Amino acid sequence: MSGKPVLHHFNGRGRVECIRWLLAAAGVEFEEKFIECPEDLEKLRKDGKLMFEQVPMVEIDGMTLVQTRAILNYIATKYDLDGKDVKERALIDMYAEGIADLSEMMGQLVVTPPDQKEAKIALIKDRTKNRYLPAFEKWVHGHSQNLICGNRHARIDVARMQVVVFWEGFRFFWSVHMSSSESQVLFSGLQALKSRLSNLPNVKKFLQPGSQRKPPIDEKVLEKAKKIFKLS
Ligand SMILES: N[C@@H](CCC(=O)N[C@@H](CS)C(=O)NCC(=O)O)C(=O)O
């Protein structure tokens, strides 16, 4: 055992991607054991490693943690990326739940029947552009540091940056009609946050090609995930 956290999930973004981001931002090296087929998932279940028979699962500090938000909370607390008091933590939780709602909506695209896909994409575009990004952006006005917890980086800043990066990929992938310059104007605070965090050595390293960051899901990965998790 290397002592590094071990992430169990399939070899794609999915729910585990935010855990990869947070560990990377904390400068924690981690290993991954990819679930390649339904039998791999079944084995973890049979071994009693999955409390709710689901992944992601992370082996860390002698524990097997499941439930994405619980895992993120543990990592944030351990590596001092959470709020400094109960009020900051409540603020972080509110933003984090918004991000989780948005991610859930995007994740559902995978199982959306082809005839409903266009409507779903339109909804995601609308909610991202008009509901979630503005809420994340709003915070930065009047807060000189554009960080949620004063002058220290917290897990939520990493998550907000992840949404911006994801949105940029999504915009490209789904041809969302908002140009970079429009995005710069509308979300200048988030863009500033992104440049600021991108320059932190750990984050910079994670953004380089060849890191453990995963590319957007493609048809091949999608088909594999559908088989493993029996998604119809
Ligand atoms: N609330 C859980 C949901 C986990 C979840 O739905 N995982 C999927 C893979 S991304 C899974 O294991 N599905 C198999 C199943 O539910 O049987 C979390 O946030 O971690």
The ligand as an SDF file (V2000), in Angstrom:
LIG
                    3D

 20 19  0  0  0  0  0  0  0  0999 V2000
  -25.5230    9.6660   -4.0990 N   0  0  0  0  0  0  0  0  0  0  0  0
  -24.4570    8.8780   -4.6410 C   0  0  0  0  0  0  0  0  0  0  0  0
  -24.8850    8.3320   -5.9820 C   0  0  0  0  0  0  0  0  0  0  0  0
  -23.8640    7.3470   -6.5240 C   0  0  0  0  0  0  0  0  0  0  0  0
  -24.2740    6.7260   -7.8570 C   0  0  0  0  0  0  0  0  0  0  0  0
  -25.4330    6.8400   -8.3200 O   0  0  0  0  0  0  0  0  0  0  0  0
  -23.3290    6.0310   -8.4880 N   0  0  0  0  0  0  0  0  0  0  0  0
  -23.5540    5.3380   -9.7230 C   0  0  0  0  0  0  0  0  0  0  0  0
  -22.3330    5.4550  -10.6280 C   0  0  0  0  0  0  0  0  0  0  0  0
  -21.9740    7.1440  -10.9870 S   0  0  0  0  0  0  0  0  0  0  0  0
  -23.7140    3.8590   -9.3950 C   0  0  0  0  0  0  0  0  0  0  0  0
  -22.9170    3.2810   -8.6760 O   0  0  0  0  0  0  0  0  0  0  0  0
  -24.7610    3.2360   -9.9450 N   0  0  0  0  0  0  0  0  0  0  0  0
  -25.0360    1.8660   -9.7670 C   0  0  0  0  0  0  0  0  0  0  0  0
  -26.2750    1.6280   -8.9400 C   0  0  0  0  0  0  0  0  0  0  0  0
  -26.8800    2.5870   -8.4340 O   0  0  0  0  0  0  0  0  0  0  0  0
  -26.6470    0.4600   -8.7970 O   0  0  0  0  0  0  0  0  0  0  0  0
  -23.1870    9.7430   -4.7500 C   0  0  0  0  0  0  0  0  0  0  0  0
  -23.3310   10.9480   -4.8720 O   0  0  0  0  0  0  0  0  0  0  0  0
  -22.0800    9.2070   -4.6770 O   0  0  0  0  0  0  0  0  0  0  0  0
  1  2  1  0
  2  3  1  0
  2 18  1  0
  3  4  1  0
  4  5  1  0
  5  6  2  0
  5  7  1  0
  7  8  1  0
  8  9  1  0
  8 11  1  0
  9 10  1  0
 11 12  2  0
 11 13  1  0
 13 14  1  0
 14 15  1  0
 15 16  2  0
 15 17  1  0
 18 19  2  0
 18 20  1  0
M  END
$$$$
